[in-house]
C-alpha cells in the first residue's frame, strides 16, 4: 500500500514540476523520488494519530497550488526554488518520528542542537514530541546527506516557518533574501491550509484532539472532547490562522485546484459555524419522513415523496432512482424514470436521458458502487471521477457533486436513490451520517408495508 502511495505521489509531483516549471532540470525527478521515499518511509513508522503520511501529502499538494499561483502572478521563481520548497513540505513533520536522529535513543529523544532531550514515558506516542518537532526536523535536515543541488540551510529556514503558534518575526533583517523569506512563509501557510482544508478534516479532528490531549494542549485551550475542538474551529481559524495566510490565499485563487482548496477551507468554517442548524434541519427531515404512511402509497409514490423531501432538505436540485432487476447476467440497475428536478434546461434534459438509458452492473458508476457496498456513496465532482461513466457521454453533463444511498430488504439492495448538485460538493460528515439513518429508515418503511 505504501509503495503504491509513494509511486502515485511522485507522479503527481513530477507532473506539477513540468506544469509549473517546464524548463527545470529533469534530474530533479531523482532527487524528488529520494525525498518522497525517505519522508514517507519514516513518517509511516510514526504512531502519532493525526500527523501521518496522508497529512504530509495534503500539505505538499496544497503547497504546490500556492507555489503555482505565485509563479503565475510574479514569475520570479525557478526550479531550485520549487525543489527546496517541495522538499521542505515533504519533511515539515519529520520531527514527529522518534529515533531518526543520531542522538535519539528509544526513550530519550533529542530536542535541540545543544543536546537537550525529551524522555518518553510508557504509553507515550510520537505526538508527545509536538512541542519539539520543528527543531527535530531541522536537526534531521542538517544531519542528512544531501546532493549538491540541495542547500540544507534553505530547507532548515523553510521548516522554521512551520512553528505554531506563529511567532512575530518582525520585518526582514538586512541581508535576508526577500524571495526565500516569502517562500518560507508560504511553507508555513501550506502546513495550515493543508490541514484545515483537508476534505476529511472533520472526521480526522478526533485524532488531532487526542494528540493535543497527550501534550496537555487540549486542557490549556479548554477542550475536553473532540466536539469542543470541532466547535472551536471557526474562532481558531479567524483569530489565529487567517491573519497569517492572506498571501497564500491570493495565490490559491489563481488556479482551479487552488480555488478548490479555498472552497474546502471556507466550507469547514461555514459548516462548523452552522452545525447547529444542520442538526436541526436533519431532525426536521427525519420527522417529515416519519409522518409518511407507507400503507396508502405505492412504491413509486413513496420513492417520489422521498426524493422530494430529501432534495428540499438542503436544496439539492436533482434526485433520481434506479431499481435492481435480475437478469441472466446477474443483477442490473435500471432507471425507474422517477425524478425530482428543480432545473430543466437542455443540459439537464440530456443528463436525464443519459441516466434513463444507462443500465448499470454492480460496481459500475455511482449506482453500481452503492449496490456493491450497500452503503452511502459520495462523489465530490462527477466530471473527474474515474467511475462515473455518464460524464463521458456528454460534453457538459450539467451536474457536479453527487451522493447516493441504498434502499434494501433482508436480501440486499432493491433501489438506489441518487442526488446531484450543480457544483462540486463535499458532503458534510453530519449530513453523511444523517443519510445513513435515512437509508435505514426508508428501507424499513418500504418493506414493512
N, C-alpha and C positions, 0 to 999 in steps of 0.2 A: 504493500500500500504506500509506504513512504517513498519507495523508489519511483512509483508512478507519479506521486505528487511532485517530487523533485523534477522529474523529466518534463512534466507539463508546465511547471512554473518556469523552468529555464527557457522553454519555448516561448512562453508569454513575454518574458523579459527581453529575449533576443528580438522578438517581433517589435516590441516597443523601442528598442535601441535603433533598429533600422527605420522605424517610422519617425522617431524624433530627430535622430542624428544619422542620416543615411551615409554620411561621409566618415563616420567614426571607424577606427580600425577593426576589421573582422576578428582579429586576435582577441578582442575583448570577450568574445564568447567563451574562450578557455578560462579566462580569469573569473568571469561570471559563473561558469559551471562549478569551478572550485569553490567559490564563495557560497553558492546555494547548497552544495553538498555538505560543506563544513558547518554552516549555520544550522541547517535543518537536522543533520545527524546529531548535533549536540543538543539543540533545543528539544528534539524528540525524546531525549533522556530525562528531561525535567519532569518533576511531579507537581509543578505549580498548576493549579486548576484552570486558570484563565490564560496566562501568558505562555502560549503554546505555538506550534508550527502554524496553525491557521491564523492566529493573531499576527504573526510575522508576515505572512502572505498578504493579509488585508492591508497592513500598514505600508508594505512595499508597493502594492498595486495602487493604493491611494496616492502615494508619493510620486509614482510615475505620471499620473494625470496632473499633479501640481507642477512637476518639472516641465511637462509638455506645454502647459499653459504659459509658463514663464518664458520658455524658449520661443513660443509663437509671438508673444507680446513684445519681448525685449530683444531676443535674438543674440544675446551675448554669450551664451553657454556653449561649451564644446564637449567632445567625447569624454575627456578626462573628468570634467565636472560631473557628467552623468554617471560615470563609473564609480567615483568616490561617493557620490550621493546615494547611489543604489546599494553599494556595499554597506554603507553606514546604516541604511534601513534594514538590511538583512541581519545585521548584528546588533541592532539597537537594544535588544533584550537578552543578549547572550549572557549578561551578568547574573541572570536568574539561575543559571545552571551551576550546580555545585561541582567541585573537583575539575575545573577547567584551567586553573592557574597553577603555576609551579609551586606556589606557597600554600595551596589548598591541601588539606589532609583529613578527609572524611568529616569528622565532627568540627574541625577548625577550618574556617573559610576566610581567605584574605579579603580585606575590605578597602585597603588604601595602599598607597605607594610607600608608606613609612612602616609597613609590616603589621598594622593593626588587624585583628581577626574578629570574627563573629563565631561564637560557639553554638553549634546546632544541638538542640536537645532532642531526646527521644520523641518521635512523633512530628517533629518539625518538617514541613515541606520546603521546597525551594522558594516559596512565597515569603518565607521569613527573611530572605535576602533582599526584599524590596527596597529598604532604605539605602542599600549599598550597591544595587545592581548597575547603576550608571558608572560608578567608579570601577567596579569589577569589569564592566565591559571595556572601559578604556585601558585597563591593565591587560586584558586579553588581547586587544588590538596591538598593544605595544610589545607583548611577548611573542606574538605570532610572526613567523617569517613570511614576508610578502614579496612579490616580484618587484622589479624595478619600476613598473608602471604605477605602483601604489605608494603614495605618501602617507604613512601611518599617522603623522601628526595632523593631517587634514581629517582623517577618519576620527581621531580622538576628539578634535574640536567639534565635529558634527555630532558625535554621541553626547557630548556635554550638554547639548541643547535639548536633550530629551528629559532633562531633570524636571520633576514636578513635585511640589508647586514651582511654577516658573519664577526664578529669581529676577530681580531688577538688574539688568546688565548695563544700564546706562547707555550713553552714546558710544559709538565706535572710538576706540583709542587710536592714537596716531600710529600709523603703520599697519593697522588692521585692514585686511582686504575686504572691501565692501561686498564684493561678489560672494566670497566664501562665508562671510557672516550672514548674508541673505540666505544662502543655501542651507547653512546650519539651522537657521530659524525655521526654514521650511521642513527640515528633517523633524524638528520638534512638533510642527503643525501636523505633519503626516501621521505621527505617532498618536496624536489626539484625535484627529478626524477619522483615521483608520479604525480606531476603537469605537468612537461614539457613533459613527455612521455605518458600522457593521450591520447588515440587514438582520442578523441574528442576535444583535446586542441585547435585546430584551430577554431573550432566552438565556444568554450567557451571563447575565448580570448576577445571578446567584453565585456563580463561580467566583466572580470578582469580589462579591461580598465576603465570601469565606477566606479569600486571600487577605482582604482588609481586616477581618476578624483576627487572623493569625498574627498580624503585625500590631494590632491594637488600634489601627486607624479607624475602624468602624466605630469603636466606642468613642474615640476623640471627636468624630463627626456627628455623633448622636444617632447612629444607625444600629438598630437592634435586630433587624431582619432584612432579608433581600428586598422585601417590599418597601422598606424605608429608603434603601438606596435607589430603587426604581422611582419612587415618588420624588426624590431629590434631584433627579436628572435635569429637569428644566432649569432649576435655580443654579445648579452646579455649572451647567453649560453657559448660561447667560452671565454669571458673575466671574467665573474662573477660566473659562475656555475661550469664549467668543472674543474677548478683548485682545487675544494673542494670535488669532488665526485669520485676521482680515485679509492679509496679502495672499495667503493660501487659497482662501475662498474666491478671491478675484481671479486667480489663475485657474481654478477649477471651473469657473464659468466659461472658459474658452473652448473646452472640448465636450462632446456629448457624454462621454463616460465621466468626465469631471462633474457635469451637471447632475448625473445620477448619484454621485457621492453627496452632493449638496442636498438633493431631494431626500435621500435616506436620512441624512443628518436632521433636516427640518422635520421629517416625518416622526422621528423619535421624540424630538422636543414637543411637537404638536400632540402626539398620541399620549404621552405621559401627562401633559397638561390637561388633556380631555379624557383621561382614562375613566374618570367617574361617570362622564356622560356616555362613554362606550358601554360601560357595565349597565347603566340604567336602560339604555336602548336595547341591550341584549335581553334583559329581563322582560322588557315590554314585548319583544319579539316572541319569546317563549310563551308569555301569557296569551298572545294573539293565537299562537298555534294550538294551545290547549283548548281554546274556545271552539275549534272546528269539530263538528260532529261527523265522523267518518261514515256513519251509517246512512246518511242521507245523500251522499255524493258517490259518483262513480270514481274509479281510479283516475281517469283522465281529468275529472273536475278537481279532485284532490291535488293532483300534480299542478294544475293551473293555479289554484289558490295558493299553494305553497310557493311556486315560482314568484307570484306577485308579492307575497308578504316578505320574502327574503330580499327581493330586489328593492322593495320600498324601504327596507331596514336601513340600508346605507347608500341608497340611490345608485345601485348598480343598474346600468341601462339595459342589460340584455341577460335573459335567462332562457335555458333550453333543456330538453330532457331526451336521453336515449334509453331505450328498453333493451333488455337482454333476451335474445331468442336462440333456441337450439337449432343447429344445422348439422349436416353430415360432417362438416369440417370442424365442428365444435361450436362453442358459444360465439355469437356475433352481437355487436351493439349497433342498433339501427335507430335513427331519429323517429320520434313519435310525432314530429311536426307540431309540437306544443311549445309556444314561446311567450315570454314576457319581453316586450320591446318598447323602450321609450324613444327610440330613434328609428327613422325609416328612410334614410337616404339610399342612393343607389349602391353605395359601397356595402352598407349593411344588408341590403337585399341580396347582394351577391354572396356575402358570407352565409346568410341563412340558406340559400340554395345549395352552396357547397356542403354545409353541415347536414342538410336533409338528404343529400345524395350519397354522402360518405358512410360506408359501413366499416366499423372498427372491429379488429380482432383483439383478444386480450393482450395487454401490454402496449398496444399501438395508440399513440395520441393520448390526449387527456382522458377521454372516457375509458380507454383500454388500461391506462395506469390505475385509475380508480377501481376498475374491475379486478385487476391483479392484486391490489393491496387491500381492497375492501376498506378504504380509509380516505380521508380528505386529502386532496392533492392541490397544490397551487403552482402557478406559473407567473413569474414577475413580468415577462414580456414574451408573448407567443411568437412574435416575429423573429426572435433569435433563439427560441427554444428548439433544440435539435429533434425533439419528438413531438412536434405539433404539425403534422403533415398538411393540414388545411391551409396553413400560411403559404405553402409553396404553390397553391393553385390559383392565386390572385396576386396582382401587382401590389394592391393595398387591401389587406384583409379587413381593415376597419376597426379591429379590436386589438388590445394590447395585454392588459392584465387579465388573469383568469384563475378561478378555483372551481372545484367540483367535489361532490361527495356522493356516497352510495346510499341507496335505499335497499335494504336487504331483508330476507327472511332467513329461516334457520338453514336453508340450503345454500345461501350465498347471495350475491348481488343480483337484483332484479331491475333496478333503474339507476341511472346516473344523472344527477342534476348538475348542470354546469352554468357558470355565471361569468360575465365579462365586463370589463371596464374599457374606456376609450384611451386610457393612458396606462403605462406600466405601473403596476401596483404590488407592493409587498404587503400581504395580509397581516394585520396586527395580530400578535400571538393571542391576545384575549379574544379577538374575533375568530381566530382559528379554533381555539378551544370551544367557543360557543357553537361553531358549526359542527363540531364533533357531537355535541349534545343534541343539536337539531337533527343531525343524521340519525342518531339512535332513536330519538323520539318519533320522528316521521316513520321510520321503519316499523316501530311498534304500532303506530296509528294505522298505517296502510294495511298491515297484515293481521290485525286483530279485529277486523270489521265483523 
